[in-house]
Amino acid sequence: MEHIKEYHRIEWKADREPLTAEGPVSPETLERFPFHPGLVAFRPPAEQREAIIGISRLPEGRIIIARTGAEVIGYVTFLYPDPLEHWSKGNMHDLLELGAIEVTAPYRRYHVARNLLRVAFSDPHMENYIVISTEYYWHWDLKGTGLSIWEYRNVMEKVMSSAGLERFATDDPEITAHPANCLMARIGKNVPLESMEKFDRLRFQYRYLY
């Protein structure tokens, strides 16, 4: 599959400071900006920056960033599911995973996450994909936000639904491990029926055991 990436960009203000959401961005663009020290959800900022630069070099990899004039303050990643995850077992060329979305705490009240997703799905070529997002409560910043598990999930669902992602049922053990976990997905307008059927089989991989 040819992975065509069409660049989009929006600008808005956080109080008096201009912010930009743009992408998919190139490795060269990512190398121009350090990561805000508050981007620590997955690993230290410098290490996460290097990991994201690596994703941007993948044929299917898409990185959308939000930044000030000086540093990256948020990002969202899209790539094929990890080979160790069962979502990769279908070998689907048109299934992407929204692998991570993170916004540093000082900027969370400025609609950064929604604008990241808005830019990501402004690309018409995203209509060629099924995009999944696996929501696990152990990745959520409950301490930093002061939200309960259910309040945080409600926030995540609203952010994801702003880009057209919906909740989908699944028997995946990691999702069913806790009732707050969920699978969300967006099926692009150009996705063929064959891919939808493969996705359904991936969602319910264990139903044939009973």
C-alpha atoms as an extended CHARMM CRD file, in Angstrom:
* protein
*
       210  EXT
         1         1  MET       CA              0.0000000000        0.0000000000        0.0000000000  PROA      1               0.0000000000
         2         2  GLU       CA              1.2500000000        3.4710000000       -0.8420000000  PROA      2               0.0000000000
         3         3  HSD       CA              1.0750000000        5.6650000000        2.2520000000  PROA      3               0.0000000000
         4         4  ILE       CA              0.3640000000        9.1720000000        0.9880000000  PROA      4               0.0000000000
         5         5  LYS       CA              0.7350000000       11.8930000000        3.6110000000  PROA      5               0.0000000000
         6         6  GLU       CA             -0.7870000000       15.3100000000        3.0590000000  PROA      6               0.0000000000
         7         7  TYR       CA              0.5030000000       18.0800000000        5.3390000000  PROA      7               0.0000000000
         8         8  HSD       CA             -1.9660000000       20.2660000000        7.2480000000  PROA      8               0.0000000000
         9         9  ARG       CA             -1.5310000000       23.0240000000        9.8010000000  PROA      9               0.0000000000
        10        10  ILE       CA             -3.6840000000       25.1540000000       12.0910000000  PROA      10              0.0000000000
        11        11  GLU       CA             -2.7660000000       27.9950000000       14.4270000000  PROA      11              0.0000000000
        12        12  TRP       CA             -4.5270000000       29.3870000000       17.4850000000  PROA      12              0.0000000000
        13        13  LYS       CA             -3.6880000000       31.2470000000       20.6830000000  PROA      13              0.0000000000
        14        14  ALA       CA             -3.2050000000       30.0540000000       24.2390000000  PROA      14              0.0000000000
        15        15  ASP       CA             -3.7960000000       33.2780000000       26.1170000000  PROA      15              0.0000000000
        16        16  ARG       CA             -1.2650000000       35.4900000000       24.3010000000  PROA      16              0.0000000000
        17        17  GLU       CA              1.0000000000       32.7130000000       23.0640000000  PROA      17              0.0000000000
        18        18  PRO       CA              0.5220000000       31.3970000000       19.5070000000  PROA      18              0.0000000000
        19        19  LEU       CA              0.3370000000       27.6110000000       19.1170000000  PROA      19              0.0000000000
        20        20  THR       CA              0.6610000000       25.5050000000       15.9940000000  PROA      20              0.0000000000
        21        21  ALA       CA             -0.5710000000       21.9940000000       15.2590000000  PROA      21              0.0000000000
        22        22  GLU       CA              0.9220000000       20.5220000000       12.1010000000  PROA      22              0.0000000000
        23        23  GLY       CA              1.7090000000       17.3340000000       10.2990000000  PROA      23              0.0000000000
        24        24  PRO       CA              2.4570000000       14.7710000000        9.3120000000  PROA      24              0.0000000000
        25        25  VAL       CA              5.8890000000       16.2140000000       10.0440000000  PROA      25              0.0000000000
        26        26  SER       CA              9.2350000000       15.0060000000        8.7420000000  PROA      26              0.0000000000
        27        27  PRO       CA             12.1710000000       13.7920000000       10.8620000000  PROA      27              0.0000000000
        28        28  GLU       CA             13.9410000000       17.0380000000        9.9620000000  PROA      28              0.0000000000
        29        29  THR       CA             11.1120000000       19.1210000000       11.4310000000  PROA      29              0.0000000000
        30        30  LEU       CA             11.1300000000       17.0560000000       14.6320000000  PROA      30              0.0000000000
        31        31  GLU       CA             14.8790000000       17.4900000000       14.9560000000  PROA      31              0.0000000000
        32        32  ARG       CA             14.4210000000       21.2850000000       15.0490000000  PROA      32              0.0000000000
        33        33  PHE       CA             12.4080000000       21.3010000000       18.2670000000  PROA      33              0.0000000000
        34        34  PRO       CA             13.0830000000       19.9560000000       21.7620000000  PROA      34              0.0000000000
        35        35  PHE       CA             10.2530000000       18.3370000000       23.7020000000  PROA      35              0.0000000000
        36        36  HSD       CA              8.6850000000       20.1370000000       26.6500000000  PROA      36              0.0000000000
        37        37  PRO       CA             10.0200000000       18.6330000000       29.9320000000  PROA      37              0.0000000000
        38        38  GLY       CA              6.4570000000       17.7620000000       30.9530000000  PROA      38              0.0000000000
        39        39  LEU       CA              6.0840000000       15.1720000000       28.1780000000  PROA      39              0.0000000000
        40        40  VAL       CA              6.9180000000       12.1960000000       30.3980000000  PROA      40              0.0000000000
        41        41  ALA       CA              3.9340000000        9.8430000000       30.0250000000  PROA      41              0.0000000000
        42        42  PHE       CA              5.9000000000        7.1330000000       28.2180000000  PROA      42              0.0000000000
        43        43  ARG       CA              9.5970000000        7.8690000000       28.7310000000  PROA      43              0.0000000000
        44        44  PRO       CA             11.8610000000       10.9030000000       29.3760000000  PROA      44              0.0000000000
        45        45  PRO       CA             11.2490000000       13.6960000000       26.8290000000  PROA      45              0.0000000000
        46        46  ALA       CA             14.5730000000       13.3460000000       24.9880000000  PROA      46              0.0000000000
        47        47  GLU       CA             14.0850000000        9.5880000000       24.6130000000  PROA      47              0.0000000000
        48        48  GLN       CA             10.4890000000        9.9910000000       23.4930000000  PROA      48              0.0000000000
        49        49  ARG       CA             11.5960000000       12.5580000000       20.9370000000  PROA      49              0.0000000000
        50        50  GLU       CA             14.0530000000       10.0480000000       19.4640000000  PROA      50              0.0000000000
        51        51  ALA       CA             11.3790000000        7.3380000000       19.4050000000  PROA      51              0.0000000000
        52        52  ILE       CA              8.9720000000        9.6470000000       17.5950000000  PROA      52              0.0000000000
        53        53  ILE       CA             11.6070000000       10.6620000000       15.0670000000  PROA      53              0.0000000000
        54        54  GLY       CA             11.9960000000        6.9390000000       14.3840000000  PROA      54              0.0000000000
        55        55  ILE       CA              8.2470000000        6.5340000000       13.8200000000  PROA      55              0.0000000000
        56        56  SER       CA              8.2590000000        9.4800000000       11.4020000000  PROA      56              0.0000000000
        57        57  ARG       CA             10.7500000000        7.5750000000        9.2290000000  PROA      57              0.0000000000
        58        58  LEU       CA              8.4370000000        4.5590000000        8.8370000000  PROA      58              0.0000000000
        59        59  PRO       CA              6.5620000000        4.3500000000        5.5180000000  PROA      59              0.0000000000
        60        60  GLU       CA              3.2130000000        4.3270000000        7.3250000000  PROA      60              0.0000000000
        61        61  GLY       CA              4.3020000000        6.4700000000       10.2910000000  PROA      61              0.0000000000
        62        62  ARG       CA              2.5180000000        9.7520000000       10.8600000000  PROA      62              0.0000000000
        63        63  ILE       CA              3.4610000000       12.2660000000       13.5350000000  PROA      63              0.0000000000
        64        64  ILE       CA              1.3330000000       15.3250000000       14.2820000000  PROA      64              0.0000000000
        65        65  ILE       CA              2.8450000000       17.8300000000       16.7070000000  PROA      65              0.0000000000
        66        66  ALA       CA              1.6150000000       20.8210000000       18.6370000000  PROA      66              0.0000000000
        67        67  ARG       CA              4.2710000000       23.3900000000       19.4050000000  PROA      67              0.0000000000
        68        68  THR       CA              5.1260000000       26.8710000000       20.4720000000  PROA      68              0.0000000000
        69        69  GLY       CA              7.8220000000       28.7020000000       18.5540000000  PROA      69              0.0000000000
        70        70  ALA       CA             10.4210000000       27.0020000000       20.7210000000  PROA      70              0.0000000000
        71        71  GLU       CA              9.3210000000       23.4720000000       21.6680000000  PROA      71              0.0000000000
        72        72  VAL       CA              6.8860000000       20.6110000000       21.1150000000  PROA      72              0.0000000000
        73        73  ILE       CA              4.1140000000       20.6180000000       23.7320000000  PROA      73              0.0000000000
        74        74  GLY       CA              2.0260000000       17.7380000000       22.3840000000  PROA      74              0.0000000000
        75        75  TYR       CA              1.9280000000       15.0350000000       19.7550000000  PROA      75              0.0000000000
        76        76  VAL       CA             -0.0550000000       12.1560000000       18.3310000000  PROA      76              0.0000000000
        77        77  THR       CA              1.4160000000        9.1280000000       16.5600000000  PROA      77              0.0000000000
        78        78  PHE       CA             -0.0130000000        6.7710000000       13.9400000000  PROA      78              0.0000000000
        79        79  LEU       CA              1.7070000000        3.5800000000       12.8380000000  PROA      79              0.0000000000
        80        80  TYR       CA              1.0930000000       -0.1080000000       12.2980000000  PROA      80              0.0000000000
        81        81  PRO       CA              0.2770000000       -2.0340000000       15.4920000000  PROA      81              0.0000000000
        82        82  ASP       CA              3.2320000000       -3.4830000000       17.3590000000  PROA      82              0.0000000000
        83        83  PRO       CA              4.0940000000       -6.9770000000       16.0470000000  PROA      83              0.0000000000
        84        84  LEU       CA              3.6710000000       -8.2800000000       19.6140000000  PROA      84              0.0000000000
        85        85  GLU       CA              0.0540000000       -7.0540000000       19.7470000000  PROA      85              0.0000000000
        86        86  HSD       CA             -2.7150000000       -9.2330000000       18.3850000000  PROA      86              0.0000000000
        87        87  TRP       CA             -3.9620000000       -6.2870000000       16.2940000000  PROA      87              0.0000000000
        88        88  SER       CA             -1.0370000000       -6.9900000000       13.9600000000  PROA      88              0.0000000000
        89        89  LYS       CA             -2.0380000000      -10.6070000000       13.3600000000  PROA      89              0.0000000000
        90        90  GLY       CA             -4.3820000000       -9.7260000000       10.5250000000  PROA      90              0.0000000000
        91        91  ASN       CA             -1.4630000000       -8.3100000000        8.4970000000  PROA      91              0.0000000000
        92        92  MET       CA             -3.7760000000       -5.5090000000        7.4290000000  PROA      92              0.0000000000
        93        93  HSD       CA             -2.0950000000       -2.8780000000        5.2830000000  PROA      93              0.0000000000
        94        94  ASP       CA             -4.9340000000       -0.4310000000        6.0340000000  PROA      94              0.0000000000
        95        95  LEU       CA             -5.0900000000       -0.7380000000        9.8380000000  PROA      95              0.0000000000
        96        96  LEU       CA             -3.2260000000        1.9620000000       11.7580000000  PROA      96              0.0000000000
        97        97  GLU       CA             -2.9710000000        2.3990000000       15.4910000000  PROA      97              0.0000000000
        98        98  LEU       CA             -3.1680000000        5.7660000000       17.1750000000  PROA      98              0.0000000000
        99        99  GLY       CA             -0.2210000000        4.7320000000       19.2600000000  PROA      99              0.0000000000
       100       100  ALA       CA              0.0970000000        7.6860000000       21.6130000000  PROA      100             0.0000000000
       101       101  ILE       CA             -1.3910000000       11.0820000000       22.2510000000  PROA      101             0.0000000000
       102       102  GLU       CA              0.1590000000       13.3190000000       24.8750000000  PROA      102             0.0000000000
       103       103  VAL       CA             -0.1040000000       16.9810000000       25.8420000000  PROA      103             0.0000000000
       104       104  THR       CA              2.0500000000       18.5310000000       28.5240000000  PROA      104             0.0000000000
       105       105  ALA       CA              0.0550000000       19.6190000000       31.5880000000  PROA      105             0.0000000000
       106       106  PRO       CA              0.4210000000       23.4300000000       31.2960000000  PROA      106             0.0000000000
       107       107  TYR       CA             -1.2500000000       23.3970000000       27.8580000000  PROA      107             0.0000000000
       108       108  ARG       CA             -4.0810000000       20.9180000000       28.4070000000  PROA      108             0.0000000000
       109       109  ARG       CA             -6.7580000000       23.5700000000       28.7430000000  PROA      109             0.0000000000
       110       110  TYR       CA             -6.1110000000       24.9670000000       25.2750000000  PROA      110             0.0000000000
       111       111  HSD       CA             -7.7910000000       22.2290000000       23.1850000000  PROA      111             0.0000000000
       112       112  VAL       CA             -4.4250000000       20.9070000000       22.0400000000  PROA      112             0.0000000000
       113       113  ALA       CA             -5.4650000000       17.2550000000       21.8270000000  PROA      113             0.0000000000
       114       114  ARG       CA             -8.5520000000       18.0640000000       19.7780000000  PROA      114             0.0000000000
       115       115  ASN       CA             -6.5190000000       20.2160000000       17.4020000000  PROA      115             0.0000000000
       116       116  LEU       CA             -3.9110000000       17.4910000000       16.9890000000  PROA      116             0.0000000000
       117       117  LEU       CA             -6.6380000000       15.0700000000       15.9060000000  PROA      117             0.0000000000
       118       118  ARG       CA             -8.2850000000       17.7140000000       13.7500000000  PROA      118             0.0000000000
       119       119  VAL       CA             -5.0460000000       18.1340000000       11.8070000000  PROA      119             0.0000000000
       120       120  ALA       CA             -4.4630000000       14.3830000000       11.6080000000  PROA      120             0.0000000000
       121       121  PHE       CA             -7.8430000000       13.6590000000       10.0570000000  PROA      121             0.0000000000
       122       122  SER       CA             -7.8200000000       16.6790000000        7.7710000000  PROA      122             0.0000000000
       123       123  ASP       CA             -5.7190000000       14.5230000000        5.4560000000  PROA      123             0.0000000000
       124       124  PRO       CA             -8.1990000000       12.8990000000        3.0350000000  PROA      124             0.0000000000
       125       125  HSD       CA             -5.9170000000        9.8710000000        2.7300000000  PROA      125             0.0000000000
       126       126  MET       CA             -6.8430000000        8.9120000000        6.3020000000  PROA      126             0.0000000000
       127       127  GLU       CA            -10.1480000000        7.7650000000        4.7860000000  PROA      127             0.0000000000
       128       128  ASN       CA             -8.2080000000        4.7750000000        3.4340000000  PROA      128             0.0000000000
       129       129  TYR       CA             -7.5500000000        3.4040000000        6.9240000000  PROA      129             0.0000000000
       130       130  ILE       CA             -9.1590000000        1.8430000000        9.9280000000  PROA      130             0.0000000000
       131       131  VAL       CA             -7.6000000000        3.7300000000       12.8450000000  PROA      131             0.0000000000
       132       132  ILE       CA             -7.7470000000        2.1160000000       16.2840000000  PROA      132             0.0000000000
       133       133  SER       CA             -6.9400000000        3.4950000000       19.7050000000  PROA      133             0.0000000000
       134       134  THR       CA             -6.5730000000        1.1460000000       22.6580000000  PROA      134             0.0000000000
       135       135  GLU       CA             -7.4200000000        3.0330000000       25.8410000000  PROA      135             0.0000000000
       136       136  TYR       CA             -5.7630000000        1.5600000000       28.9520000000  PROA      136             0.0000000000
       137       137  TYR       CA             -6.3330000000        3.2700000000       32.2780000000  PROA      137             0.0000000000
       138       138  TRP       CA             -2.7580000000        2.6030000000       33.4220000000  PROA      138             0.0000000000
       139       139  HSD       CA             -1.5240000000        5.0730000000       30.7810000000  PROA      139             0.0000000000
       140       140  TRP       CA             -3.6980000000        7.8950000000       32.0870000000  PROA      140             0.0000000000
       141       141  ASP       CA             -2.3880000000       10.7960000000       34.1550000000  PROA      141             0.0000000000
       142       142  LEU       CA             -4.8790000000       10.3750000000       36.9880000000  PROA      142             0.0000000000
       143       143  LYS       CA             -2.5430000000       11.9040000000       39.5720000000  PROA      143             0.0000000000
       144       144  GLY       CA             -1.6840000000       14.9610000000       37.5020000000  PROA      144             0.0000000000
       145       145  THR       CA             -5.2690000000       15.7280000000       36.5380000000  PROA      145             0.0000000000
       146       146  GLY       CA             -6.9650000000       14.7690000000       39.7920000000  PROA      146             0.0000000000
       147       147  LEU       CA             -9.6430000000       12.9480000000       37.7960000000  PROA      147             0.0000000000
       148       148  SER       CA            -11.0970000000        9.5740000000       38.6730000000  PROA      148             0.0000000000
       149       149  ILE       CA            -10.6830000000        6.6790000000       36.2510000000  PROA      149             0.0000000000
       150       150  TRP       CA            -14.2020000000        7.1520000000       34.9120000000  PROA      150             0.0000000000
       151       151  GLU       CA            -13.8830000000       10.9320000000       34.6230000000  PROA      151             0.0000000000
       152       152  TYR       CA            -10.6470000000       10.5190000000       32.6930000000  PROA      152             0.0000000000
       153       153  ARG       CA            -12.1560000000        7.9540000000       30.3670000000  PROA      153             0.0000000000
       154       154  ASN       CA            -15.0430000000       10.3020000000       29.7010000000  PROA      154             0.0000000000
       155       155  VAL       CA            -12.5360000000       12.9970000000       28.7020000000  PROA      155             0.0000000000
       156       156  MET       CA            -10.6600000000       10.5710000000       26.4430000000  PROA      156             0.0000000000
       157       157  GLU       CA            -13.8530000000        9.4420000000       24.7500000000  PROA      157             0.0000000000
       158       158  LYS       CA            -14.8990000000       13.0390000000       24.0720000000  PROA      158             0.0000000000
       159       159  VAL       CA            -11.4990000000       13.9080000000       22.6020000000  PROA      159             0.0000000000
       160       160  MET       CA            -11.4250000000       10.8080000000       20.3940000000  PROA      160             0.0000000000
       161       161  SER       CA            -15.0390000000       11.1930000000       19.2930000000  PROA      161             0.0000000000
       162       162  SER       CA            -14.2450000000       14.7430000000       18.1400000000  PROA      162             0.0000000000
       163       163  ALA       CA            -12.2510000000       13.0640000000       15.3400000000  PROA      163             0.0000000000
       164       164  GLY       CA            -14.8600000000       10.4240000000       14.5810000000  PROA      164             0.0000000000
       165       165  LEU       CA            -13.5460000000        7.5500000000       16.6880000000  PROA      165             0.0000000000
       166       166  GLU       CA            -16.2210000000        5.3860000000       18.3170000000  PROA      166             0.0000000000
       167       167  ARG       CA            -16.2190000000        2.6620000000       20.9450000000  PROA      167             0.0000000000
       168       168  PHE       CA            -16.0690000000       -0.8850000000       19.5750000000  PROA      168             0.0000000000
       169       169  ALA       CA            -16.6720000000       -4.1020000000       21.4850000000  PROA      169             0.0000000000
       170       170  THR       CA            -13.8080000000       -6.6000000000       21.7270000000  PROA      170             0.0000000000
       171       171  ASP       CA            -12.7460000000       -9.6450000000       23.7120000000  PROA      171             0.0000000000
       172       172  ASP       CA             -9.0800000000       -8.6070000000       23.7110000000  PROA      172             0.0000000000
       173       173  PRO       CA             -7.7340000000       -9.6520000000       27.1500000000  PROA      173             0.0000000000
       174       174  GLU       CA             -5.8600000000       -6.4050000000       27.7710000000  PROA      174             0.0000000000
       175       175  ILE       CA             -8.9990000000       -4.3490000000       27.1280000000  PROA      175             0.0000000000
       176       176  THR       CA            -11.2640000000       -6.6210000000       29.1610000000  PROA      176             0.0000000000
       177       177  ALA       CA             -8.7420000000       -6.6370000000       32.0300000000  PROA      177             0.0000000000
       178       178  HSD       CA            -10.4630000000       -3.5460000000       33.4690000000  PROA      178             0.0000000000
       179       179  PRO       CA            -13.9370000000       -2.1220000000       32.7760000000  PROA      179             0.0000000000
       180       180  ALA       CA            -12.5260000000        1.3720000000       32.1650000000  PROA      180             0.0000000000
       181       181  ASN       CA            -10.3670000000        0.1730000000       29.2800000000  PROA      181             0.0000000000
       182       182  CYS       CA            -11.8980000000        0.3890000000       25.8300000000  PROA      182             0.0000000000
       183       183  LEU       CA            -11.2390000000        0.0570000000       22.1300000000  PROA      183             0.0000000000
       184       184  MET       CA            -12.0420000000        3.0420000000       19.9320000000  PROA      184             0.0000000000
       185       185  ALA       CA            -11.8340000000        3.1050000000       16.1780000000  PROA      185             0.0000000000
       186       186  ARG       CA            -12.5760000000        5.1450000000       13.0960000000  PROA      186             0.0000000000
       187       187  ILE       CA            -13.3490000000        3.3680000000        9.8340000000  PROA      187             0.0000000000
       188       188  GLY       CA            -12.4560000000        5.5210000000        6.8470000000  PROA      188             0.0000000000
       189       189  LYS       CA            -14.9280000000        6.0650000000        4.0370000000  PROA      189             0.0000000000
       190       190  ASN       CA            -12.7270000000        4.2460000000        1.5150000000  PROA      190             0.0000000000
       191       191  VAL       CA            -12.0760000000        1.1270000000        3.5990000000  PROA      191             0.0000000000
       192       192  PRO       CA            -13.2980000000       -1.9810000000        1.7060000000  PROA      192             0.0000000000
       193       193  LEU       CA            -15.7340000000       -4.4830000000        3.1870000000  PROA      193             0.0000000000
       194       194  GLU       CA            -13.0150000000       -7.1470000000        3.2540000000  PROA      194             0.0000000000
       195       195  SER       CA            -10.9510000000       -5.0330000000        5.6680000000  PROA      195             0.0000000000
       196       196  MET       CA            -13.9660000000       -4.3630000000        7.8740000000  PROA      196             0.0000000000
       197       197  GLU       CA            -14.5730000000       -8.1130000000        8.1320000000  PROA      197             0.0000000000
       198       198  LYS       CA            -10.9130000000       -8.7390000000        9.0180000000  PROA      198             0.0000000000
       199       199  PHE       CA            -11.1630000000       -6.0800000000       11.7030000000  PROA      199             0.0000000000
       200       200  ASP       CA            -14.2550000000       -7.7650000000       13.1470000000  PROA      200             0.0000000000
       201       201  ARG       CA            -12.3740000000      -11.0660000000       13.3550000000  PROA      201             0.0000000000
       202       202  LEU       CA             -9.4880000000       -9.3460000000       15.1440000000  PROA      202             0.0000000000
       203       203  ARG       CA            -11.8540000000       -7.7620000000       17.6440000000  PROA      203             0.0000000000
       204       204  PHE       CA            -13.3160000000      -11.1180000000       18.6110000000  PROA      204             0.0000000000
       205       205  GLN       CA            -10.3890000000      -13.4930000000       18.3650000000  PROA      205             0.0000000000
       206       206  TYR       CA            -11.4960000000      -15.6710000000       21.3040000000  PROA      206             0.0000000000
       207       207  ARG       CA            -15.1900000000      -16.1840000000       20.5910000000  PROA      207             0.0000000000
       208       208  TYR       CA            -14.5250000000      -19.4050000000       18.6960000000  PROA      208             0.0000000000
       209       209  LEU       CA            -13.0210000000      -21.0220000000       21.8000000000  PROA      209             0.0000000000
       210       210  TYR       CA            -16.3600000000      -21.2760000000       23.5890000000  PROA      210             0.0000000000
